[in-house]
Amino acid sequence: MGCKTVAANLALSAAMAMSLALPAMAGESVLYGFSEANGVPEARLLLKGGALYGTVTSGGSGSYGSVFELQNSGGTRQETTLFSFDGSDGQDPLAGLTAGKGGVLYGTSGTGGADQGGTVFMLKKSGKKGWTEQTIWNFATYDQQPNCDLVVDSTGAIYGTTVQGGAYGYGTVFELTQSGGVWTETASQLRPERGRGLAAFQRCSLWHNDLWRDP
């Protein structure tokens, strides 16, 4: 058998092995279609307990944004609005949700809140189907637009970034810790040479990919 024949047989064997290892081409299935009234989903989804959780901007009862759940019901996804923002407690959540201990969901709103600088909020189950929202931090104009996913560590500390604000105006990296029911913020200022607000947004996404866990 010549070298060319051996090479051809090896190539054919490799191609057959690859075809067996590769899954069939997957098709797209639309799980749920949002309407103008539902709002605009701009963030990643959180998969927890078989349900999908996410946020939308400009949706909800007051068009300030909302948090939703998609449950599988008989092969189709049913959407439920868990919480609607009213501006005073946040507006336009552009980031996804992060799961904490005890079924708690954490998230951010890009604007709104007591000082219009955005918020960090927490959602807890209340009863069988209800959810209760608590604003755990209001950003002032000093720290604006916390538009990225949060990271929650094993102690319950929350980490994230703001796109704008800080001592230099280029955003911050912040930590929120709780003691006796009171939350405290510690912020590190981003200098111009270390990245602007967009870089802070991207850096937080990297943190999420590396550190986020579903407790």
C-alpha positions as CSV (number, residue, x, y, z in Angstrom):
1,M,0.0,0.0,0.0
2,G,1.4,3.4,-1.0
3,C,2.0,6.4,1.2
4,K,-0.8,8.3,-0.6
5,T,-3.3,5.5,0.1
6,V,-2.3,5.3,3.8
7,A,-2.7,9.1,4.1
8,A,-6.1,9.0,2.4
9,N,-7.3,6.2,4.7
10,L,-6.1,8.1,7.8
11,A,-7.8,11.3,6.6
12,L,-11.1,9.4,6.0
13,S,-10.9,7.7,9.4
14,A,-10.3,11.1,11.1
15,A,-13.3,12.7,9.2
16,M,-15.5,9.8,10.2
17,A,-14.5,10.1,13.9
18,M,-15.2,13.8,13.8
19,S,-18.6,13.3,12.3
20,L,-19.5,10.9,15.0
21,A,-18.2,13.2,17.8
22,L,-20.0,16.3,16.5
23,P,-23.6,16.7,17.5
24,A,-26.2,17.4,14.9
25,M,-26.8,21.0,13.9
26,A,-29.1,22.6,16.4
27,G,-32.1,24.7,15.4
28,E,-33.4,27.9,17.0
29,S,-36.5,27.8,19.2
30,V,-38.1,31.1,20.3
31,L,-39.0,30.5,24.0
32,Y,-40.9,33.7,24.5
33,G,-41.5,36.8,22.4
34,F,-41.5,40.2,24.2
35,S,-43.9,43.0,23.1
36,E,-43.5,46.7,23.4
37,A,-45.5,46.5,26.6
38,N,-43.2,43.8,28.1
39,G,-40.1,45.9,27.7
40,V,-36.7,45.3,26.1
41,P,-34.5,42.4,27.5
42,E,-30.9,43.6,27.2
43,A,-29.1,41.4,29.7
44,R,-28.1,37.8,30.2
45,L,-30.5,35.3,31.7
46,L,-30.1,33.4,35.0
47,L,-31.1,29.8,35.0
48,K,-32.2,28.6,38.4
49,G,-34.3,25.7,39.4
50,G,-35.5,25.1,35.8
51,A,-36.8,28.7,35.5
52,L,-35.2,31.6,33.6
53,Y,-34.9,35.0,35.3
54,G,-34.0,38.3,33.7
55,T,-34.6,42.0,33.5
56,V,-36.1,44.4,30.9
57,T,-35.8,48.1,30.4
58,S,-38.8,50.3,29.7
59,G,-41.2,47.6,30.7
60,G,-43.3,46.9,33.8
61,S,-46.4,48.7,35.1
62,G,-44.8,52.1,35.0
63,S,-42.5,51.6,32.0
64,Y,-39.4,52.0,34.3
65,G,-38.3,48.4,33.8
66,S,-39.0,45.1,35.5
67,V,-37.7,41.7,36.6
68,F,-39.4,38.6,35.0
69,E,-39.5,34.9,35.3
70,L,-40.0,32.3,32.5
71,Q,-41.4,29.0,33.7
72,N,-41.8,25.9,31.6
73,S,-45.4,25.0,31.4
74,G,-46.4,22.1,29.2
75,G,-43.5,22.7,26.8
76,T,-44.0,26.5,26.5
77,R,-42.5,29.3,28.6
78,Q,-44.9,31.4,30.7
79,E,-43.7,34.9,31.6
80,T,-44.4,36.4,35.0
81,T,-43.4,39.8,36.1
82,L,-41.9,39.5,39.6
83,F,-41.3,43.2,40.2
84,S,-41.9,46.5,38.4
85,F,-39.7,49.6,39.1
86,D,-41.3,52.9,39.7
87,G,-38.3,55.2,39.4
88,S,-37.9,55.9,43.1
89,D,-36.6,52.4,43.6
90,G,-34.7,52.2,40.3
91,Q,-35.1,52.5,36.6
92,D,-33.8,50.7,33.5
93,P,-32.0,47.6,34.8
94,L,-29.5,46.9,32.1
95,A,-27.7,44.0,33.8
96,G,-28.7,40.5,34.6
97,L,-29.5,38.9,38.0
98,T,-27.1,37.1,40.3
99,A,-28.3,34.4,42.6
100,G,-27.5,34.5,46.4
101,K,-28.1,32.2,49.3
102,G,-31.6,31.3,50.2
103,G,-33.1,31.9,46.8
104,V,-32.3,35.7,46.9
105,L,-31.8,37.5,43.6
106,Y,-29.5,40.5,43.3
107,G,-29.4,43.1,40.6
108,T,-28.7,46.7,39.6
109,S,-30.7,49.5,38.0
110,G,-28.8,51.9,35.8
111,T,-30.6,55.0,36.9
112,G,-33.3,56.0,39.3
113,G,-33.3,55.5,43.0
114,A,-33.3,58.1,45.8
115,D,-30.5,60.1,44.2
116,Q,-31.0,59.1,40.5
117,G,-27.6,57.5,40.3
118,G,-28.9,53.9,40.1
119,T,-29.4,51.2,42.7
120,V,-28.4,47.8,43.9
121,F,-31.6,45.7,44.8
122,M,-32.5,42.4,46.2
123,L,-35.5,40.2,45.5
124,K,-36.7,37.7,48.1
125,K,-39.6,35.2,47.8
126,S,-42.6,36.1,49.8
127,G,-45.1,33.3,50.1
128,K,-45.6,30.8,47.4
129,K,-45.7,33.1,44.4
130,G,-44.9,36.6,45.7
131,W,-41.6,38.5,45.7
132,T,-40.5,41.4,47.8
133,E,-38.0,44.0,46.6
134,Q,-35.5,45.8,48.8
135,T,-33.2,48.6,47.6
136,I,-29.9,47.9,49.5
137,W,-27.9,50.7,48.0
138,N,-28.7,54.1,46.3
139,F,-25.9,55.6,44.2
140,A,-25.6,59.3,44.2
141,T,-24.5,61.4,41.2
142,Y,-21.0,60.7,42.6
143,D,-21.2,57.0,41.6
144,Q,-23.4,56.7,38.5
145,Q,-24.8,53.9,36.5
146,P,-24.0,50.5,38.0
147,N,-24.8,48.7,34.6
148,C,-23.0,45.4,35.0
149,D,-23.7,42.0,36.6
150,L,-22.9,41.7,40.3
151,V,-20.6,39.1,42.0
152,V,-21.6,37.8,45.4
153,D,-19.0,35.9,47.4
154,S,-19.5,33.2,50.0
155,T,-19.7,35.8,52.8
156,G,-22.5,37.7,51.2
157,A,-20.4,40.6,50.1
158,I,-21.4,42.2,46.7
159,Y,-19.0,43.5,44.1
160,G,-19.6,45.5,41.0
161,T,-18.7,48.6,39.0
162,T,-20.2,51.9,38.0
163,V,-19.8,53.2,34.4
164,Q,-19.4,56.9,35.5
165,G,-18.7,58.8,38.7
166,G,-15.9,58.4,41.2
167,A,-13.3,60.9,42.2
168,Y,-11.9,61.0,38.6
169,G,-15.2,60.7,36.8
170,Y,-14.2,57.4,35.1
171,G,-16.3,55.0,37.2
172,T,-15.6,52.9,40.3
173,V,-15.2,49.3,41.5
174,F,-17.4,48.9,44.6
175,E,-17.9,46.4,47.4
176,L,-21.1,46.3,49.5
177,T,-21.0,44.6,52.9
178,Q,-23.7,44.1,55.5
179,S,-23.5,44.3,59.3
180,G,-26.6,44.3,61.5
181,G,-28.8,44.9,58.6
182,V,-27.0,48.0,57.4
183,W,-25.1,48.0,54.1
184,T,-21.8,49.9,53.7
185,E,-20.1,50.7,50.4
186,T,-16.3,50.7,49.8
187,A,-15.3,52.1,46.4
188,S,-12.1,52.1,44.5
189,Q,-11.7,54.9,42.0
190,L,-10.8,54.2,38.4
191,R,-8.1,56.6,37.1
192,P,-8.0,57.7,33.5
193,E,-4.9,55.6,32.7
194,R,-6.6,52.5,34.2
195,G,-9.7,52.6,32.1
196,R,-12.8,54.6,31.4
197,G,-16.4,53.7,32.2
198,L,-16.8,51.3,29.3
199,A,-13.7,49.3,30.5
200,A,-15.3,49.1,33.9
201,F,-18.5,47.6,32.3
202,Q,-16.4,45.0,30.5
203,R,-14.2,44.2,33.5
204,C,-17.3,43.4,35.6
205,S,-18.4,41.0,32.9
206,L,-15.1,39.2,33.1
207,W,-15.5,39.0,36.9
208,H,-18.9,37.4,36.4
209,N,-17.6,34.8,34.0
210,D,-14.8,33.9,36.4
211,L,-16.4,34.1,39.8
212,W,-20.1,33.8,39.7
213,R,-21.6,30.7,41.2
214,D,-25.2,29.7,41.8
215,P,-25.3,28.8,45.6
